[in-house]
Amino acid sequence: MGLGFMVSIGEILKGRHTGKVVELRGWIYRTRTVGGKAFVVIRDATGILQATISRDAVSPEAFQAAEKALIESAVVVHGKVVADKRAPGGYEIQSDDFKVVHFAEKFPIQEDLSEEFLLDVRHLWVRSQKMTGIFRVRHTVFGAVHEYFREHGFWEVQPPMITPAGSEGGATLFEVDYFGRKAFLTQSWQLYAEALVLAMEKIYYVGPSFRAEKSRTTRHLTEYWHAEMEEAWVGMDAVIRHAEGVISQACALVAEERVEEIVALGRTPEFLKAVKPPFERMTYDEALKVLKAKGIEVEWGKDLRTLEERALTEGKSKPVIVTHYPRVSQAFYKARDPKHEALVLAMEKIYYVGPSFRAEKSRTTRHLTEYWHAEMEEAWVGMDAVIRHAEGVISQACALVAEERVEEIVALGRTPEFLKAVKPPFERMTYDEALKVLKAKGIEVEWGKDLRTLEERALTEGKSKPVIVTHYPRVSQAFYKARDPKHPDLVLGFDVIGGDGVGEIVGGSERETDLETIKKALLEQGEDPKAYDWYLDSRRFGSVQHAGFGMGMERLIQWICKLGHIRDAVPFPRTPGGFRRQAHGTRGNPRRDDGDPGRERRERDPPR
């Protein structure tokens, strides 16, 4: 390739690089060859762009590669950006070099396929322009929700996903076996929110909920993401204003940042900008009168179904608020009206913050069976790039805590100066180097064994910043971690290890791209590759170098706050022996936490 600089398609379509020589990487969206020219439309996370590869402008090998490459082949193109009204988006690259990173197999998705088939190959359909557009809008909506609640003084909290009982009725609960005890996946944070709101006053949560409803409609999922809020000292009118406000802010931000995506989906920015408070309100009784006028009879006390909701919003450009539902159809925790007793790869750079679950019976001060994970994945990069991201996100979290939470961290035994000093780069060492350090400290570790709490504590002893250990032996690592080409018995993986007994905060790696190597690794670990066939498709269609990591949020908080036990980093901890009073609905007998047997009592807040 030449000296062009790497750009995104989105930047080109905004006219920022017209006339410049650039380099672009992506996947083939569609392709055709006419005479001595190949017209290759390329997609990346930001859009699609045509590259024209002329036989007389590139090497014979490059042109042959352009002719041979099928849809979803991963490519890198080099050339000059020119304006061309005939091309998709009005711009194209006139290529002087073209490289295929990975030749894809024949892509199974063609035009006019059934919804059932597209659901079966959802892991490939997510690469479509429609789906990636929706994901970009979703990203903006989530950001707007967080922004709204934080701007209005709410604290974000994380309730447990594993619960002892439902909040919306037992018929729609997913049951799980929790170390021999009956438990359920959460329907809502409601019961925990009412406990937390009396401590924090204004709280919100964005995370998954689960409903075992067999509703086969266009608007139901059994697993979905919930944005929930709870506020002390206020009534229904105040939270209605927040509901109007957060919807309005999400619509406004999407209208501002995602114009092309929403137009492609059939909305207009003007429609969304008009979604401003107040929304139309009516009581349940008034709603029944409106429905009756439309010829729809609803028995008093029944919930409104899709049919009735559609009739109430017909012709409306903003949502409609229905209040004062009959108590008989509502959850037990809803207040009665005192006046009326009966009433009441597709995206290239991605991240996720949400719950994970491990059925490990680890009874230590740094393990939970349910914890929050911050995970990221990036295409076209290797281990070093994601290590820099890991250092960056830890450093930024420490800096913000040092700035905004001075009194709290001082009370917990940290200082702002300590946290402000947590800046990249962190100290790095390979696994082999770590074993030498440990041996010098009198700790012998058999090569190939994972580092335990004891070893991690020894490696971080006296360190004010986390330590990064890289290049672990392959025998102890997950099948998807890439082998080090220089040392095939090692993987291009790493851990970020925090001091004060916290241990691993981040675990990450470069991902293996070779299909046969992954299959072999699965067999070595006793797994059936057929069970991972959908995952292996990512190596059949446009496989590129990529890497990522997962960071335990409670571990990070434990280290920042210098907490002796991880359970204090989350409101309602889930440990193998810690499914306590909330699990049974009774006070039970006082006992020490099984997660830390024999531990001496520490000072606690005085009893009230």
C-alpha positions in Angstrom: 0.0 0.0 0.0 1.0 3.6 -0.5 1.3 6.6 1.8 -2.4 7.3 2.1 -3.8 7.9 5.6 -6.5 5.6 7.1 -10.0 7.1 7.0 -13.6 6.0 7.5 -16.3 6.0 4.9 -18.4 8.4 7.0 -15.6 11.0 6.8 -15.4 10.7 3.0 -19.2 11.0 2.6 -19.1 14.3 4.6 -16.7 15.7 1.9 -13.7 15.9 4.2 -11.2 14.1 2.0 -12.2 15.0 -1.6 -9.1 15.1 -3.8 -6.9 13.4 -1.2 -5.1 10.0 -1.4 -6.4 7.8 1.4 -6.5 4.2 2.6 -9.8 2.6 3.5 -10.5 -0.8 5.1 -13.8 -2.6 5.2 -15.9 -5.5 3.8 -17.3 -5.9 0.3 -21.0 -4.9 0.3 -21.5 -5.7 -3.4 -19.3 -6.1 -6.5 -19.4 -6.3 -10.2 -16.8 -6.3 -13.0 -17.4 -4.6 -16.4 -14.6 -4.9 -19.0 -11.4 -3.8 -17.4 -13.0 -2.2 -14.3 -14.2 -3.7 -11.0 -16.8 -1.7 -9.1 -16.5 -2.7 -5.5 -18.9 -1.2 -3.0 -17.3 -1.4 0.5 -18.9 -1.0 3.9 -17.5 -0.1 7.3 -19.2 0.8 10.5 -20.0 4.3 9.2 -21.5 3.6 5.7 -20.9 2.4 2.2 -18.6 3.7 -0.6 -17.7 2.6 -4.1 -14.1 1.9 -5.1 -13.3 1.7 -8.7 -10.4 -0.6 -9.6 -9.1 -0.3 -13.1 -7.0 -3.0 -14.7 -4.5 -0.5 -15.9 -4.2 1.4 -12.6 -3.3 -1.5 -10.2 -1.0 -4.5 -10.3 -2.3 -7.7 -12.0 -2.4 -9.4 -8.6 -4.6 -6.6 -7.2 -7.0 -6.7 -10.1 -7.3 -10.5 -10.0 -8.0 -10.2 -6.2 -10.8 -7.6 -6.9 -12.4 -9.9 -9.5 -12.2 -13.0 -7.3 -13.3 -11.5 -4.0 -16.9 -12.2 -3.0 -19.4 -10.3 -0.8 -18.1 -9.8 2.8 -14.5 -10.4 1.9 -12.3 -8.1 4.1 -10.3 -5.6 2.0 -8.0 -2.6 2.2 -8.2 -0.1 -0.7 -5.8 2.7 -1.5 -6.5 5.6 -3.8 -7.8 9.1 -4.5 -11.2 10.3 -3.3 -13.3 12.0 -6.0 -16.8 13.3 -6.2 -19.1 11.3 -8.5 -22.9 11.8 -8.5 -23.3 8.3 -10.0 -21.7 6.6 -7.1 -23.5 5.6 -3.8 -23.3 8.7 -1.6 -21.8 10.9 -4.3 -18.2 9.9 -3.8 -15.8 7.1 -4.8 -12.2 6.0 -4.5 -10.2 5.7 -7.7 -7.9 2.9 -6.6 -4.2 2.5 -7.2 -3.9 -0.5 -5.0 -6.3 -3.1 -3.7 -5.6 -5.9 -1.1 -7.9 -8.7 0.1 -7.2 -9.5 3.7 -9.6 -12.4 3.8 -11.5 -14.1 0.9 -15.0 -14.8 2.1 -16.9 -17.9 1.2 -20.2 -17.5 -0.7 -22.4 -15.3 1.6 -25.7 -17.0 2.4 -27.8 -13.8 2.5 -29.2 -12.7 -0.8 -32.2 -10.5 -1.7 -35.8 -11.4 -0.9 -35.2 -13.9 1.9 -37.7 -14.8 4.6 -37.8 -13.3 8.1 -37.3 -16.8 9.5 -34.1 -17.3 7.5 -32.7 -13.9 8.5 -33.4 -14.7 12.2 -31.5 -18.0 11.7 -28.5 -16.2 10.3 -28.9 -13.1 12.6 -25.2 -13.2 13.4 -24.6 -12.4 9.7 -27.7 -10.2 9.1 -26.4 -7.7 11.7 -23.9 -6.6 9.1 -26.7 -5.2 6.8 -27.0 -1.5 6.4 -30.5 -1.6 8.0 -29.3 -3.3 11.1 -26.1 -1.2 11.5 -28.2 1.9 11.1 -30.5 0.7 13.9 -27.5 0.0 16.1 -26.2 3.5 15.7 -29.5 4.9 16.6 -29.7 2.6 19.6 -26.3 3.8 20.7 -27.5 7.4 20.6 -30.7 6.6 22.5 -28.8 4.9 25.3 -26.4 7.8 25.5 -29.4 10.2 25.7 -31.0 8.3 28.5 -27.8 8.3 30.6 -27.3 12.0 29.8 -30.8 13.0 30.9 -30.8 11.2 34.2 -27.3 12.4 35.1 -28.1 16.0 34.1 -31.1 15.8 36.5 -29.1 14.7 39.5 -29.9 10.9 39.4 -27.4 8.3 40.6 -26.8 5.3 38.4 -27.1 2.0 40.4 -27.0 -1.7 39.4 -29.5 -4.0 41.0 -29.1 -7.8 40.9 -30.2 -9.9 37.9 -30.7 -13.0 40.0 -33.7 -12.6 42.4 -35.6 -14.6 44.9 -39.0 -13.5 43.8 -40.7 -11.5 41.0 -42.0 -8.0 41.1 -44.5 -8.4 38.2 -46.1 -11.7 39.0 -44.8 -15.3 39.2 -46.3 -16.5 35.9 -43.7 -14.6 33.9 -40.5 -15.6 35.8 -37.6 -17.5 34.3 -36.5 -20.0 37.0 -32.8 -20.8 37.5 -31.0 -23.3 39.8 -28.8 -21.2 42.1 -26.5 -23.7 43.8 -29.4 -26.0 44.6 -31.8 -23.2 45.5 -34.7 -21.8 43.5 -34.0 -18.3 42.0 -35.3 -16.2 39.1 -34.0 -13.9 36.4 -35.1 -10.3 37.2 -38.4 -8.9 35.7 -37.6 -5.4 37.0 -35.4 -3.7 39.6 -38.5 -2.4 41.4 -38.2 -4.1 44.8 -34.5 -3.2 45.0 -35.0 0.3 43.8 -37.4 1.0 46.6 -34.7 -0.1 49.1 -32.0 2.0 47.3 -34.0 5.1 46.8 -34.3 5.7 50.5 -30.5 5.9 50.5 -29.7 7.8 47.3 -33.1 9.7 46.8 -32.8 9.9 42.9 -31.6 6.7 41.2 -31.8 5.1 37.7 -30.7 1.9 36.0 -30.2 0.8 32.4 -29.9 -2.9 32.0 -31.6 -6.2 31.0 -34.9 -7.6 32.3 -36.5 -11.0 31.5 -40.1 -11.9 31.1 -41.3 -15.5 30.4 -44.3 -14.3 28.4 -45.2 -16.3 25.3 -46.3 -13.1 23.5 -45.8 -13.6 19.8 -46.2 -10.0 18.8 -44.0 -7.4 17.0 -43.3 -5.5 20.3 -42.4 -8.2 22.8 -39.0 -9.8 23.7 -38.3 -12.3 26.5 -35.0 -10.4 27.2 -34.9 -6.7 26.8 -33.2 -3.6 28.1 -34.9 -1.5 30.8 -34.3 2.1 31.7 -35.9 2.5 35.2 -35.9 5.4 37.6 -37.1 6.0 41.2 -37.2 9.2 43.1 -38.0 9.9 46.7 -40.2 12.8 48.0 -42.2 13.0 44.7 -45.5 11.8 43.3 -46.8 10.6 39.9 -46.8 14.0 38.2 -43.1 14.4 38.8 -42.1 11.1 37.3 -44.5 11.7 34.4 -42.5 14.8 33.6 -39.3 12.8 33.8 -40.8 10.2 31.4 -41.7 13.0 28.9 -38.3 14.6 29.4 -36.2 11.5 28.7 -38.2 10.5 25.6 -38.0 14.0 24.3 -34.2 14.2 24.9 -33.6 10.9 23.2 -35.7 12.0 20.2 -33.9 15.3 19.9 -30.4 13.7 20.1 -31.3 11.1 17.5 -32.7 13.9 15.2 -29.4 15.8 15.6 -26.9 13.0 15.3 -28.5 10.2 13.3 -30.3 12.0 10.4 -29.3 9.6 7.6 -30.2 6.5 9.6 -33.7 7.7 10.7 -34.5 8.9 7.2 -33.5 5.4 5.8 -35.8 3.9 8.4 -38.8 6.0 7.5 -38.7 8.8 10.1 -37.8 12.4 9.7 -35.7 14.7 12.0 -38.7 17.1 12.1 -41.0 14.4 13.4 -38.6 13.6 16.3 -37.8 17.2 17.1 -41.5 17.8 17.6 -41.7 15.2 20.4 -41.6 17.8 23.2 -43.4 17.9 26.5 -46.2 18.0 27.5 -47.7 14.9 26.0 -51.5 14.4 25.9 -52.8 12.8 29.1 -56.0 10.9 29.9 -57.2 8.7 32.7 -58.0 5.1 32.2 -61.7 5.9 32.4 -61.3 8.6 29.8 -59.4 6.2 27.6 -62.3 3.7 27.7 -64.7 6.4 26.6 -62.4 7.3 23.6 -62.2 3.6 22.7 -66.0 3.2 23.0 -66.4 6.1 20.6 -64.2 4.3 18.1 -66.3 1.1 18.5 -64.0 -0.7 20.9 -65.6 -2.0 24.1 -63.2 -2.8 27.0 -64.3 -4.4 30.2 -63.5 -2.0 33.1 -60.4 -3.3 35.0 -58.8 -5.1 32.0 -55.4 -4.0 30.8 -55.2 -2.2 27.5 -54.0 -4.5 24.7 -52.1 -3.7 21.5 -55.4 -3.1 19.7 -56.6 -0.5 22.2 -53.2 1.2 22.5 -53.1 1.5 18.7 -56.5 3.1 18.6 -55.6 5.6 21.3 -52.5 6.8 19.5 -54.0 6.8 16.0 -53.1 10.0 14.3 -50.9 11.2 17.2 -47.3 12.4 16.5 -46.4 12.2 20.2 -46.9 9.5 22.8 -50.1 9.5 24.9 -50.1 9.1 28.7 -52.8 7.0 30.3 -53.1 7.4 34.1 -55.1 6.0 37.0 -55.4 2.4 36.1 -57.7 0.1 38.1 -55.8 -1.4 41.0 -57.0 -5.0 40.2 -54.8 -5.1 37.1 -51.7 -3.5 38.7 -48.6 -4.7 40.7 -48.9 -4.9 44.4 -46.4 -2.1 45.0 -48.3 0.6 43.1 -49.9 3.3 45.3 -53.7 3.6 45.4 -55.2 6.9 44.5 -56.4 8.4 47.9 -59.4 9.9 46.1 -60.4 6.7 44.3 -59.5 3.5 46.3 -60.1 1.2 43.4 -57.6 3.0 41.1 -53.8 3.0 40.8 -18.9 -7.2 13.4 -20.8 -5.1 11.9 -19.7 -1.9 13.9 -15.9 -2.3 14.1 -15.5 -0.6 17.5 -18.1 -1.7 20.1 -18.5 -1.9 23.8 -21.0 -3.1 26.4 -21.6 -2.6 30.1 -23.9 -5.1 31.7 -24.2 -8.2 33.9 -22.4 -11.5 33.6 -22.8 -14.7 35.6 -20.4 -17.3 36.7 -21.4 -20.4 38.7 -18.0 -20.6 40.4 -18.0 -21.6 44.1 -15.1 -19.2 44.8 -15.4 -18.0 48.4 -12.9 -15.2 48.3 -13.0 -11.4 48.8 -12.9 -10.7 45.1 -15.5 -13.0 43.5 -19.2 -12.6 42.8 -21.5 -15.0 40.9 -23.2 -12.0 39.3 -21.1 -9.0 38.4 -21.0 -6.1 35.9 -18.8 -6.4 32.9 -17.4 -3.6 30.7 -16.4 -5.2 27.5 -15.0 -3.9 24.2 -14.0 -5.3 20.9 -12.2 -3.6 18.0 -11.5 -4.8 14.4 -8.3 -4.3 12.6 -6.2 -4.1 15.8 -4.1 -6.3 18.0 -3.3 -6.8 21.6 -1.2 -3.7 22.1 -4.1 -1.4 21.0 -6.6 -2.9 23.4 -4.0 -2.8 26.2 -3.9 1.0 25.6 -7.7 1.1 25.8 -7.6 -0.8 29.1 -5.0 1.6 30.6 -7.0 4.5 29.3 -10.4 3.5 30.7 -8.9 2.7 34.1 -7.0 6.0 34.2 -10.0 8.0 33.2 -12.2 6.3 35.8 -9.6 7.1 38.5 -9.3 10.7 37.3 -13.0 11.3 37.4 -13.4 9.8 40.8 -10.5 11.9 42.1 -12.2 15.0 40.8 -15.9 14.3 41.7 -15.8 12.0 44.8 -13.0 13.4 47.0 -14.8 13.1 50.4 -15.9 9.5 49.7 -12.6 8.2 48.6 -10.7 9.8 51.5 -13.2 8.2 53.9 -12.4 4.9 52.3 -8.7 5.2 52.6 -7.6 6.5 49.2 -6.4 9.9 48.3 -7.2 12.0 45.1 -3.4 12.2 44.5 -3.1 8.4 44.4 -5.9 8.1 41.8 -4.6 11.1 39.7 -1.3 9.3 39.4 -2.8 6.3 37.8 -1.8 7.2 34.2 -0.6 5.2 31.3 1.6 3.4 30.6 1.3 0.7 33.3 4.2 -1.6 34.0 4.2 -4.7 31.7 5.8 -8.1 32.0 5.3 -11.4 30.2 4.0 -14.5 32.0 7.6 -15.9 31.9 9.0 -12.7 33.4 6.2 -12.8 36.1 7.3 -16.3 37.1 10.9 -15.1 37.5 9.7 -12.2 39.7 7.7 -14.6 41.8 10.6 -17.1 42.1 12.8 -14.2 43.4 10.1 -13.7 46.1 10.2 -17.4 47.0 7.0 -18.4 45.2 7.3 -21.3 42.7 4.7 -21.6 40.0 4.5 -24.5 37.6 4.7 -23.2 34.1 1.3 -23.2 32.4 -0.7 -22.7 35.6 -2.9 -19.6 36.0 -1.8 -17.0 38.5 -3.8 -17.2 41.8 -4.6 -14.5 44.3 -1.3 -15.2 46.2 0.8 -14.7 43.1 -1.1 -11.6 41.9 -0.7 -10.0 45.3 3.0 -10.7 45.2 3.3 -9.1 41.7 1.5 -5.9 42.7 3.1 -5.5 46.1 4.3 -2.0 46.6 2.9 -0.8 43.2 0.7 2.2 43.0 -0.6 1.4 39.5 -1.9 -1.9 38.1 0.5 -4.3 36.5 -0.1 -5.9 33.1 0.9 -9.5 32.5 1.0 -10.7 28.8 1.7 -13.8 26.7 0.1 -16.5 28.9 0.6 -20.2 28.1 -2.0 -21.5 25.6 -2.9 -24.5 27.7 -4.7 -22.4 30.3 -6.5 -20.0 27.9 -9.8 -19.8 26.1 -10.0 -21.3 22.6 -10.6 -18.0 20.8 -7.3 -16.4 22.0 -4.8 -15.9 19.2 -1.5 -17.8 19.4 1.7 -15.8 19.4 3.2 -16.5 15.9 6.7 -16.3 17.4 5.9 -18.7 20.2 2.9 -21.0 19.4 2.7 -22.3 22.9 1.7 -18.8 24.1 -1.3 -16.6 23.4 -1.5 -12.9 22.6 -3.5 -12.4 25.8 -3.1 -10.2 28.9 -4.4 -9.4 32.4 -4.4 -6.1 34.1 -3.8 -6.8 37.8 -4.6 -4.4 40.6 -3.0 -4.3 44.0 -4.5 -4.4 47.5 -5.6 -8.1 47.0 -8.0 -7.2 44.2 -6.1 -9.1 41.5 -7.3 -9.3 37.9 -9.3 -6.3 36.9 -9.1 -6.7 33.1 -8.6 -9.8 30.9 -8.2 -9.5 27.2 -6.6 -10.8 24.1 -6.1 -10.7 20.4 -8.6 -13.1 18.8 -7.6 -16.1 16.7 -8.7 -15.5 13.0 -7.8 -18.9 11.5 -10.9 -21.2 11.3 -9.1 -24.5 11.5 -7.0 -23.4 14.4 -10.1 -22.5 16.4 -11.8 -25.8 15.5 -8.7 -27.7 16.7 -8.6 -25.7 20.0 -12.3 -26.5 20.6 -11.7 -30.2 20.2 -8.7 -30.0 22.5 -10.9 -28.5 25.2 -13.5 -31.2 24.7 -16.0 -29.0 22.8 -18.0 -29.8 19.7 -17.2 -27.3 17.0 -20.7 -27.8 15.6 -22.2 -26.1 18.7 -20.1 -23.0 17.7 -21.0 -23.0 14.0 -22.7 -19.6 14.1 -19.6 -18.2 15.8 -17.3 -19.8 13.3 -19.1 -18.0 10.5 -17.3 -14.9 11.6 -14.1 -16.6 10.4 -15.7 -17.7 7.1 -16.9 -14.3 5.9 -14.4 -11.5 6.1 -12.2 -12.5 9.1 -9.8 -9.7 10.1 -7.4 -9.2 13.0 -9.4 -8.0 16.1 -9.0 -7.9 19.8 -10.9 -7.0 23.0 -11.2 -7.2 26.7 -13.6 -7.6 29.6 -13.3 -5.5 32.8 -15.0 -6.4 36.1 -16.7 -3.2 37.2 -16.9 -4.3 40.8 -13.2 -5.2 40.8 -12.3 -1.8 39.4 -14.5 -0.1 42.1 -13.0 -2.4 44.8 -9.5 -1.3 43.8 -10.3 2.4 43.4 -12.1 2.5 46.8 -9.6 0.1 48.5 -12.4 -2.1 49.6 -11.6 -5.2 51.7 -14.4 -7.2 50.1 -15.9 -7.0 46.6 -19.5 -7.4 48.0 -19.3 -3.8 49.2 -18.9 -2.6 45.6 -22.5 -3.5 44.7 -25.8 -2.9 46.6 -27.1 -6.5 46.7 -24.1 -8.9 46.2 -24.6 -12.4 44.8 -22.0 -15.0 46.1 -22.3 -18.8 46.4 -23.1 -18.4 50.1 -24.4 -14.8 50.0 -27.9 -15.2 48.6 -29.1 -14.0 51.9 -32.1 -12.3 53.4 -33.4 -11.1 50.0 -33.5 -14.7 48.9 -36.0 -16.0 51.4 -38.1 -13.0 52.5 -37.3 -13.7 56.2 -34.7 -12.3 58.5 -33.2 -15.7 59.2 -30.5 -16.3 61.7 -27.6 -13.9 62.0 -24.4 -15.5 60.7 -21.1 -14.6 59.1 -21.0 -14.4 55.3 -20.0 -17.7 53.8 -18.0 -15.8 51.2 -15.5 -14.9 53.9 -15.5 -17.6 56.6 -13.8 -16.8 59.9 -13.3 -13.2 59.0 -13.2 -10.8 62.0 -15.9 -8.2 62.3 -14.9 -4.8 60.9 -16.1 -1.5 62.0 -19.5 -0.8 60.6 -21.8 2.2 60.4 -23.4 2.6 63.8 -26.8 0.8 64.1 -29.8 3.0 63.7 
